[in-house]
Amino acid sequence: MNFLAHIYLSGDDDWVKIGNFMADGIHGKKYLNLPETMQKGVLLHRAIDTFTDAHPVFRQSTKRLHNPYHHYSGVIVDVFYDHFLAKNWNQYSDESLENYVARFYQSLYDNYELLTERTQHLLPYMVEQNWLVSYQTTEGIQQILTQMDRRTKNKSNMQFSVNELVLYSTEFENEFTLFFKELIDFSINKRNELWYL
C-alpha cells in the first residue's frame, strides 16, 4: 500500500496517521524514539505491509507486471491501489478527498518538529504538487511513477507502467476492491490490538 491507503487505514488519530505515513523511513527499533501513539502507527504500517505482500489477490496483481518490471511490480501495484482508493474515495469516506488530505497536511505542519528529516524534506513537494489528491487521475499516477523512476536512475521503467494500468484497469480495480475490503478489517483489528499493548 502507498501513502493514501496507509493514512486512511490509520483511523482517526493524527499521530497514528503520521507514524504510519513516516514508517518506511524508520528502520529497526528507531521508532521507539517517537511518542507512543506514533509508534503504534509505525507498527501498524509494518503489519499492513506484511499482510499485503503475502495476500494472494495482491500477488495476482503483481504477477501481471512481473515480466516487464520484475521486483518493482509490488511497488507499482501499491501506487495503482492508491489510485483506485482515490478514484473511489466516496465509497470509503463521507468526507471529500480534498478536505481529508488538507487536514492531513495540516497535521504534518502542526507536528513538524516530530517528523523525521526525510518527511520534513518531502513535505513541501508533497503539498505543493498535492500528491494524495493527484492519485485520482491517470496523469497524476504517471507523474508519481515518473518521479519514482528517476530515483532508480530510470532503471525500473516504472513510468511506463501506466500503460498496463490503462490496459488492465478493470482487472486491477476489481482486485483492489476485493483486497481492500479484507485489508480494512485487518487494519481495524490490528489497531485494536496495538491499542491494548
WORAHU-V536083 format. One line per field, one symbol per residue. phi: phi as a letter, one per 30 degrees, with the letter a starting at -180 (. if undefined). psi: psi as a letter, one per 40 degrees, with the letter a starting at -180 (. if undefined). Layout:
phi: ???
psi: ???
This chain:
phi: .ceddddeddicddddedddddeeccchcdddddeeddedddddeddddddddcddddddddedcdedbhdddddddededddddddceddcadcddededdddedddddcedcddeededdeddddechedddddcddddedddddddedchiddieedddededdceddddddeedddeddddddddddddddcd
psi: iaddddddeeaehddddddddeddehibeddeeiiddddddddddddddddddehdddddddddedddebeedddddddddddddddfdeeeieiiddddddddddddddfdeeiiddddddddddddefdddeedidddddddddddddeeffddfddeeddddddfddddddddddddddddddddddddddde.
